[in-house]
């Protein structure tokens, strides 16, 4: 009888191993979920920094007196890392070939005089999600704001962290207004 009581108090080795596997699987799933969350947060932080950079490029263009059409093109070029997949030109050969095509087309895009022809020169999946820059004078400063409806569907577990497929991000930059110096005709250097 002692022998039966001793065996009934201890679970069999197979049951303990099965319990350990299940516990390890649950912990591993939670750790992976946290790591994916940290990865998504870092991606969103990078996207926010890119929008701030694009706003700064737009503010710089505004401060030297470029018109709104040119400022819009400069902001779009500054936001290329957030723009998604390259649609036009169609490039095969991987990231190096895409980079070469972009570098060759950027001067053509920035020099384009007609908004209708620009998508034929250079176009991306999510360029339409980047808002038109909104410049404003704040004292002696130019403030440039842009926004983007950032697509979260490319993230593997976005639904675990966000209730929507789109997240609104914004970039903002301030720069001192220098355009009177550039536009003053009688300026002597």
C-alpha positions in Angstrom: 0.0 0.0 0.0 2.9 2.4 0.6 4.1 1.8 -2.8 0.7 2.9 -4.4 0.5 6.1 -2.3 4.0 7.1 -3.3 3.3 6.7 -7.0 -0.1 8.6 -6.8 1.5 11.6 -5.1 4.0 12.2 -7.9 3.0 12.9 -11.5 4.6 10.6 -14.1 7.6 11.9 -15.9 5.8 12.2 -19.2 3.1 14.4 -17.7 5.8 16.8 -16.2 7.5 17.0 -19.6 4.3 17.8 -21.4 3.5 20.5 -18.9 7.0 22.0 -19.3 6.5 22.1 -23.1 3.2 23.8 -22.9 4.5 26.4 -20.4 7.6 27.0 -22.5 5.4 27.5 -25.6 3.2 30.0 -23.9 6.2 32.0 -22.6 7.8 31.9 -26.0 4.7 33.2 -27.7 4.4 36.1 -25.3 8.1 37.0 -25.7 7.7 36.9 -29.5 4.6 39.1 -29.3 6.6 41.7 -27.2 9.5 41.6 -29.6 7.2 42.1 -32.6 5.6 45.0 -30.7 9.0 46.6 -30.1 9.9 46.1 -33.8 6.7 47.8 -34.9 7.3 50.7 -32.5 10.8 51.2 -33.9 9.4 51.1 -37.5 6.8 53.8 -36.6 9.5 55.9 -34.9 11.6 55.7 -38.0 8.6 56.7 -40.2 8.0 59.7 -37.9 11.6 60.8 -38.2 11.4 60.5 -42.0 8.3 62.8 -42.0 10.2 65.3 -39.8 13.1 65.2 -42.3 10.7 65.7 -45.2 9.1 68.6 -43.4 12.5 70.1 -42.8 13.4 69.8 -46.5 10.1 71.5 -47.4 10.7 74.3 -44.9 14.2 74.8 -46.4 12.7 75.0 -49.9 10.1 77.4 -48.7 12.6 79.7 -47.0 14.6 80.2 -50.2 11.5 81.1 -52.1 10.4 78.0 -54.0 6.8 77.9 -55.1 4.4 75.4 -53.5 4.6 73.0 -56.4 8.4 72.7 -56.0 8.0 72.4 -52.2 5.5 69.6 -52.6 7.9 67.7 -54.9 10.8 68.2 -52.4 8.7 66.9 -49.5 7.7 63.8 -51.5 11.3 63.1 -52.3 12.3 63.5 -48.7 9.5 61.0 -47.7 10.6 58.3 -50.2 11.5 55.8 -47.4 7.8 56.0 -46.3 6.5 55.8 -49.8 6.4 52.0 -50.2 7.2 49.9 -53.2 8.4 51.6 -56.4 5.7 51.4 -59.1 7.2 53.5 -61.9 9.7 52.7 -63.4 9.3 49.0 -63.1 12.7 47.6 -62.0 13.9 44.1 -61.7 17.1 43.1 -60.1 16.6 43.9 -56.4 17.2 46.8 -54.2 20.5 47.9 -55.9 18.8 48.2 -59.3 15.9 50.1 -57.7 18.3 52.5 -56.0 20.0 53.1 -59.3 16.7 53.8 -61.1 15.6 56.2 -58.3 18.9 58.1 -58.4 18.6 58.5 -62.2 15.0 59.7 -62.0 15.1 62.1 -59.0 16.6 65.0 -61.0 13.9 64.4 -63.7 11.2 64.3 -61.1 12.4 67.5 -59.3 12.7 69.3 -62.7 9.3 68.3 -63.9 7.1 71.2 -64.7 3.7 69.5 -65.0 2.1 67.6 -62.1 0.3 65.2 -64.5 3.6 63.9 -65.9 5.3 63.3 -62.5 3.9 59.8 -61.9 5.3 58.8 -65.3 8.8 59.8 -64.1 8.7 58.4 -60.5 5.9 56.9 -58.5 5.4 54.8 -55.3 2.6 52.8 -53.7 2.0 55.2 -50.8 3.0 58.6 -52.2 -0.7 59.5 -52.2 -0.9 59.0 -48.5 1.7 61.8 -47.9 -0.2 65.0 -47.4 0.5 68.3 -49.1 2.8 70.4 -47.0 1.2 73.2 -45.0 3.6 76.1 -44.6 2.9 78.9 -42.1 4.7 82.0 -40.9 5.3 82.0 -37.1 7.1 85.2 -36.2 10.3 85.1 -38.2 10.1 81.4 -38.7 8.6 79.2 -41.4 6.7 76.2 -40.0 6.2 73.3 -42.3 3.8 70.5 -41.4 3.1 67.3 -43.4 1.0 64.3 -42.6 0.8 60.7 -43.7 -1.8 58.0 -43.3 0.7 55.2 -42.6 -0.3 51.7 -43.7 0.1 49.1 -41.0 -0.9 46.1 -43.0 2.8 45.4 -43.8 3.5 44.7 -40.2 3.0 41.0 -39.2 1.1 41.5 -36.0 -0.4 45.0 -36.4 -3.9 43.8 -35.4 -2.5 42.7 -32.0 -1.5 46.3 -31.2 -3.7 48.6 -33.4 -7.4 48.5 -34.1 -7.0 50.1 -37.5 -5.0 49.4 -40.6 -4.0 53.1 -41.0 -2.2 55.3 -38.5 -2.0 59.0 -38.9 1.6 60.4 -38.5 2.8 63.9 -38.9 6.1 65.7 -39.4 6.9 69.3 -38.5 9.9 71.6 -38.9 10.7 75.2 -38.1 13.4 77.2 -39.9 14.3 80.9 -40.0 12.8 82.7 -43.0 15.6 83.7 -45.4 13.7 84.2 -48.6 13.8 88.1 -48.4 17.6 87.8 -48.6 17.5 85.5 -51.7 14.8 87.6 -53.4 16.3 91.0 -52.7 17.6 92.2 -56.1 20.0 94.9 -54.9 21.8 92.6 -52.5 25.6 93.1 -52.9 27.8 90.3 -51.6 
